[in-house]
Protein backbone atom coordinates (compact mmCIF):
# COMPACT_ATOMS: atom_id res chain seq x y z
CA UNK A 1 0.00 0.00 0.00
CA UNK A 2 1.41 3.37 -1.05
CA UNK A 3 1.50 6.05 1.66
CA UNK A 4 -0.67 9.06 0.80
CA UNK A 5 0.27 12.23 2.64
CA UNK A 6 -2.39 14.93 3.05
CA UNK A 7 -0.31 17.68 4.65
CA UNK A 8 3.40 18.16 3.95
CA UNK A 9 5.68 20.61 5.76
CA UNK A 10 8.91 21.99 4.33
CA UNK A 11 10.83 24.16 6.80
CA UNK A 12 13.21 26.57 5.06
CA UNK A 13 15.98 28.75 6.47
CA UNK A 14 17.21 30.71 3.47
CA UNK A 15 20.46 28.72 3.23
CA UNK A 16 21.72 27.26 -0.04
CA UNK A 17 20.05 23.98 1.01
CA UNK A 18 16.60 25.61 0.69
CA UNK A 19 16.23 25.14 -3.08
CA UNK A 20 16.89 21.37 -3.35
CA UNK A 21 14.76 20.71 -0.25
CA UNK A 22 11.88 22.76 -1.66
CA UNK A 23 12.17 20.97 -5.01
CA UNK A 24 11.91 17.57 -3.26
CA UNK A 25 8.90 18.76 -1.22
CA UNK A 26 7.23 20.02 -4.42
CA UNK A 27 7.82 16.60 -6.05
CA UNK A 28 6.24 14.76 -3.12
CA UNK A 29 3.32 17.20 -2.84
CA UNK A 30 2.55 16.89 -6.57
CA UNK A 31 2.74 13.09 -6.43
CA UNK A 32 0.31 13.10 -3.49
CA UNK A 33 -1.87 15.92 -4.93
CA UNK A 34 -1.76 17.51 -1.51
CA UNK A 35 -1.29 20.60 0.63
CA UNK A 36 2.22 22.01 1.15
CA UNK A 37 3.16 24.24 4.09
CA UNK A 38 6.36 26.29 3.74
CA UNK A 39 7.65 27.40 7.14
CA UNK A 40 10.43 29.70 8.29
CA UNK A 41 11.16 29.81 12.03
CA UNK A 42 12.83 32.99 13.25
CA UNK A 43 14.80 32.53 16.43
CA UNK A 44 14.64 35.98 18.03
CA UNK A 45 17.15 34.95 20.74
CA UNK A 46 19.90 34.76 18.13
CA UNK A 47 19.43 38.46 17.36
CA UNK A 48 19.38 39.63 20.97
CA UNK A 49 22.55 37.62 21.68
CA UNK A 50 24.31 38.90 18.56
CA UNK A 51 23.35 42.54 19.04
CA UNK A 52 23.63 42.69 22.83
CA UNK A 53 19.89 42.73 23.42
CA UNK A 54 19.44 45.95 21.44
CA UNK A 55 17.07 44.58 18.82
CA UNK A 56 14.14 46.90 18.26
CA UNK A 57 10.70 45.96 17.06
CA UNK A 58 11.53 47.76 13.80
CA UNK A 59 14.45 45.40 13.13
CA UNK A 60 12.31 42.33 13.82
CA UNK A 61 9.48 43.73 11.66
CA UNK A 62 11.89 44.39 8.76
CA UNK A 63 13.37 40.92 9.10
CA UNK A 64 9.96 39.26 9.15
CA UNK A 65 8.93 41.30 6.06
CA UNK A 66 12.06 40.12 4.22
CA UNK A 67 11.30 36.52 5.18
CA UNK A 68 7.67 36.97 4.11
CA UNK A 69 8.83 38.24 0.69
CA UNK A 70 11.15 35.22 0.26
CA UNK A 71 8.38 32.85 1.30
CA UNK A 72 5.97 34.46 -1.19
CA UNK A 73 8.50 33.71 -3.96
CA UNK A 74 8.88 30.07 -2.79
CA UNK A 75 5.08 29.71 -2.67
CA UNK A 76 4.81 30.98 -6.24
CA UNK A 77 7.52 28.53 -7.31
CA UNK A 78 5.53 25.64 -5.81
CA UNK A 79 2.26 26.81 -7.41
CA UNK A 80 3.97 27.26 -10.79
CA UNK A 81 5.37 23.72 -10.49
CA UNK A 82 1.85 22.33 -10.07
CA UNK A 83 1.33 21.96 -6.31
CA UNK A 84 -2.43 22.39 -5.88
CA UNK A 85 -2.47 24.08 -2.44
CA UNK A 86 0.39 26.00 -0.77
CA UNK A 87 0.52 28.04 2.46
CA UNK A 88 3.41 30.00 3.91
CA UNK A 89 4.11 30.58 7.60
CA UNK A 90 6.53 32.56 9.76
CA UNK A 91 6.91 31.51 13.38
CA UNK A 92 9.07 32.87 16.15
CA UNK A 93 10.83 30.53 18.57
CA UNK A 94 13.23 27.63 18.76
CA UNK A 95 13.16 25.83 15.38
CA UNK A 96 13.63 22.37 16.91
CA UNK A 97 10.32 21.96 18.81
CA UNK A 98 8.41 24.22 16.40
CA UNK A 99 9.32 22.03 13.39
CA UNK A 100 9.22 18.65 15.16
CA UNK A 101 6.06 19.01 17.21
CA UNK A 102 4.30 22.37 17.51
CA UNK A 103 3.63 23.23 13.85
CA UNK A 104 2.78 19.61 12.87
CA UNK A 105 0.30 19.37 15.75
CA UNK A 106 -1.37 22.66 14.76
CA UNK A 107 -1.58 21.77 11.03
CA UNK A 108 -2.09 17.96 11.00
CA UNK A 109 1.26 17.54 9.22
CA UNK A 110 1.90 13.97 8.07
CA UNK A 111 5.34 14.45 6.49
CA UNK A 112 8.22 16.87 7.14
CA UNK A 113 10.67 17.33 4.23
CA UNK A 114 13.88 18.80 5.66
CA UNK A 115 17.47 19.30 4.52
CA UNK A 116 20.19 17.20 6.10
CA UNK A 117 21.91 20.30 7.48
CA UNK A 118 22.29 24.03 7.08
CA UNK A 119 25.14 24.23 9.60
CA UNK A 120 28.88 23.85 9.50
CA UNK A 121 30.43 20.97 11.45
CA UNK A 122 31.41 23.36 14.26
CA UNK A 123 27.89 24.82 14.49
CA UNK A 124 26.40 21.31 14.63
CA UNK A 125 28.77 20.45 17.45
CA UNK A 126 27.97 23.66 19.36
CA UNK A 127 24.18 23.89 18.98
CA UNK A 128 23.15 20.58 17.47
CA UNK A 129 21.47 19.98 14.18
CA UNK A 130 17.80 20.91 13.84
CA UNK A 131 17.46 18.02 11.39
CA UNK A 132 18.93 15.54 13.86
CA UNK A 133 16.48 16.73 16.52
CA UNK A 134 13.51 16.66 14.14
CA UNK A 135 14.34 13.16 12.89
CA UNK A 136 14.34 11.87 16.48
CA UNK A 137 11.46 13.89 17.92
CA UNK A 138 8.93 14.55 15.14
CA UNK A 139 5.33 13.49 15.63
CA UNK A 140 5.07 12.46 11.98
CA UNK A 141 7.20 10.97 9.19
CA UNK A 142 10.40 12.80 8.19
CA UNK A 143 12.09 12.79 4.77
CA UNK A 144 15.68 14.03 4.96
CA UNK A 145 17.01 15.51 1.72
CA UNK A 146 20.75 14.99 1.30
CA UNK A 147 22.76 17.66 -0.54
CA UNK A 148 23.52 16.76 -4.14
CA UNK A 149 27.17 16.44 -5.01
CA UNK A 150 28.51 18.93 -7.49
CA UNK A 151 29.42 17.02 -10.63
CA UNK A 152 32.67 18.01 -12.29
C-alpha positions, 0 to 999 in steps of 0.5 A, spaced: 500 500 500 502 506 497 503 512 503 498 518 501 500 524 505 495 529 506 499 535 509 506 536 507 511 541 511 517 543 508 521 548 513 526 553 510 531 557 512 534 561 506 540 557 506 543 554 499 540 547 502 533 551 501 532 550 493 533 542 493 529 541 499 523 545 496 524 541 489 523 535 493 517 537 497 514 540 491 515 533 487 512 529 493 506 534 494 505 533 486 505 526 487 500 526 493 496 531 490 496 535 496 497 541 501 504 544 502 506 548 508 512 552 507 515 554 514 520 559 516 522 559 524 525 565 526 529 565 532 529 571 536 534 569 541 539 569 536 538 576 534 538 579 541 545 575 543 548 577 537 546 585 538 547 585 545 539 585 546 538 591 542 534 589 537 528 593 536 521 591 534 523 595 527 528 590 526 524 584 527 518 587 523 523 588 517 526 581 518 519 578 518 517 582 512 524 580 508 522 573 510 515 573 508 517 576 501 522 570 500 516 565 502 511 568 497 516 567 492 517 560 494 510 559 494 509 561 487 515 557 485 511 551 488 504 553 485 507 554 478 510 547 479 503 544 479 502 543 487 495 544 488 495 548 495 500 551 498 501 556 504 506 560 507 508 561 515 513 565 519 513 563 526 518 565 532 521 561 537 526 555 537 526 551 530 527 544 533 520 543 537 516 548 532 518 544 526 518 537 530 512 538 534 508 544 535 507 546 527 505 539 525 500 538 531 497 545 529 496 543 522 495 535 521 502 535 518 503 527 516 510 528 512 516 533 514 521 534 508 527 537 511 534 538 509 540 534 512 543 540 514 544 548 514 550 548 519 557 547 518 560 541 522 562 546 528 555 549 528 552 542 529 557 540 534 555 547 538 548 547 537 546 541 534 542 539 528 535 541 527 534 536 522 537 531 527 532 533 533 527 533 528 528 526 525 528 523 532 522 527 535 517 529 530 510 526 531 510 524 523 514 521 518 520 525 516 524 525 509 531 528 509 534 531 503 541 529 502 545 535 498 547 533 491 554 532 489 557 537 485 558 534 478 565 536 475 
